[in-house]
Amino acid sequence: MPIVQNQDSLLNIALDAFQAAIQLDSNAAYIQNELGVIYQLKMSIKSPKLYLKATTMAPTGYSWANHWVVCTFE
């Protein structure tokens, strides 16, 4: 995470961008995963749900999705 005076503003910019992206392709597992990362950084309870959604949507062999689910529930 970059060191900035207002980290939340960068997260909000990223959140807006990924929410727009999910409107373009709601079946993209990597977008769901990135939204989970953003929500986790914002300390949101939405992140575990998005990580689980990403794992169910990700093609077989995508270990990044499983990694984040493990991190979320530790």
Helices and strands as residue ranges (DSSP letters): H 7-24, H 29-41, H 47-57, H 63-72
